[in-house]
């Protein structure tokens, strides 16, 4: 995808996000079948959270920013994710949550991007979170800095290459490292494995990208 194609896709996506989305049908392509029933219906009492999915052109390709979480022993310790976290009482809405968390984790500034819209919510049973993906776009790669406490590294990921690199691999949940699950995942060119809720988010975005391709 060239720079101009990236701009065209982002412009199309801004409109497309206001229409019915691929939703769980697309998301569930990146989870094991036994997980589908647990994730299909989001409990009304689930805790609210939000992540920021930032799109930007770089070197003629479409990129997004992801983080490698610090190995802190938490539920999502060491995993690859989008910047984000739980909603605080002080957050006006979930957009505010995503922006606040992105600022805390990677020093993202609101003026660096524009809001495009939202993907479908994701439910994470292990942490009882309903995750809203806030989609943002920037004309160039943002200047970011990783939080010393929360983020091990910042990843700049070329999306279309990522969409073409899916694997079935074994992962170990951080809360029970004696377990091993075989899961569908995306793999970055640097060897990072993206699975679980983050892979579900990417799968819905990939479905939208493939829809745009056939227009």
N, C-alpha and C positions, 0 to 999 in steps of 0.2 A: 504494500500500500504506500503510495507516494504521499508527499506532504499535502498536495491538493486533494488527494483521495481522503486523507485523514480529516481535513477540514470539512469535506462534503459529508463524510460519515458522521462527524460530530454534529453538524447542522441537522442532518436527517434524524439522528438519535434524539436531539432536543425535542423534536416534534413527536417522534415515535413513543417516547416515554409517557406521553399524555394519553395513550391508547391502551387497550387491554394487552397485557404482557404475557410472554411465554410461561412465566410462573413455575409452579412446582414440576410440571412435566419436563421442562428444560433443566431445572435444578437437580432433579432426582437422577439424572444421567451420571452424576458424579458422586453417588453414594451407593453402598451395598444394599441389596434388596431388603435385608432384614431391618435396615434403618428407615426405610420409606414410611412404614406405618407410624413410626414414632414422630416423624417430622412433617407429615402431610397436613396435620391440623394443629394450628398454633393455639395453645390455651389462652383464654382471655386474661388470665392472671400472670402470664409470662412477663418477666422484667424487660423493660424497654432499653434498647441500646442502638447505636448507630455506627456505621463505618463510612469512610470517605473513599470513593473510587474516583481517582483523578485521571483524566485522559489528556494527553498532549502529544504533539508531533515532535519527532527528533530524528535527524538524519534520514528523512524520507519515510519514517515508520511511525506507527501509532504506539505510544508507550503508556504504561501506568506505573504508579509508585506503590510499592509494597514494603512491608517491614518484616524482619526476623525478630520475633519477640525474645526478650531476655529469658534465660533459663532460671526462672524464679520458683519453680516447683508448683506453679498454679495450673489450672485446668488446661490452659492453652500455651503452657511454657514451651519456648523454643520453636513454636510453629511460625509458618509464613502466613501473614494476614494483611488486611488493609488497616490503615490507621483507624482507630476507633475504640469505643468502650461504652460503659453503661451511662444512661441518662441521669443527670443530677437534678435536684430540685431547682437549682438556679438556671437550668437550661430552658429557654423559652419554648423550644421545640426540638425535634430530632436533627434538624439541620444544625442548630446551635450545638447539639451534642457532638456531631461529627466534626464540626469545625474546631470546637474546644479541644477534643481529644487529639485531632491532627496537629493542632498547635502545640499541645503538651508533648506529643510523642516525636514529632519531626520538625517542629518550629514552622509549621505551615501558616501563612498569612492569608486572611480572607481575600485581600485585594489581588492575590495571585491567580485567581480563577473565577469563573462564573458558574452558577448553578444550572444544570441541565434538567434534573428531575430525579426520579427514584426508580430503583428496581424493586422487584417483589420482596416482601419480608422473608427472612429465613428463621427457622426455629432451631435452637441448639438445646436438645434435651438435657445434656450433662450439666449445663450451667443455668438452665431454665431461662434463657434469654431469647427474646424476639429481636432480631437484628434488622434494622432498616438501612439499606444501602443508599447513600446520597451520592449522586453522580455529578462530578464537577469537570470543567474543561479549562485548559489554559493554552495560550498560543505558543508557549515554550516550556521547557523543563524548569520547574521551580527550584529555587535555592533552599535546600533543606538541611537540617542538622538533627542527628539522632539524640533522643533523650538518653542520658547516661544510665538511668535506672530501668527504663522500660524497653529499650530497643537495642538489640545487639548489632543490627546493621540495617541500612536502607537499600532496597533493591529497585533499580530501574528496569522494568520488564517490557520487552517488545511483545505486544499482545498477540499479533498474528502468528509469530513463531511459537508462542506458548500454546495457542489453540491447536497447532499441528503436532504438539508433542505431549500425548497422553500415554500414561502407563498404568499397569496394574502392579501395585507394590505393597510391601509389608510396612506397617507403621506401628508404633508403640504409643498408646495413650499415656500422657505424662503422669496421670494420677495412678496408673497401674502398669508400670513398665514391664511387668512379667507377661502381660498380654501382647499378642500380635494379631493385627487385623490385616487382611488383604483388601485393599481399597482401590478404586479408580482415582487417579490423581493427574494433575498437570506437573510437568517437570521443566524447570528453567534450564537454560543453557549452562548455568553455573552448577547444576545438579541439585538445586533446592526442590523439595517435594511440596506440592500444594494440594491439600486434601480437606475433607470435611466441609464446613460451612463456606470457607473461602473458595473452594473449588465449585461449590454450588452457585455462588454468586457469579463466578467467571463463566460457568456453563450457561447461565441465562444471558449474559452479555454476548457470549459466543453465538447463541441462537439468534440474537438480534443482528449481529454482524452478518451471519449467513443469510438472514432474511434480506438484508440490504444488498448483498452480493447479487441476488437474482432479480433485483428491480430493473 
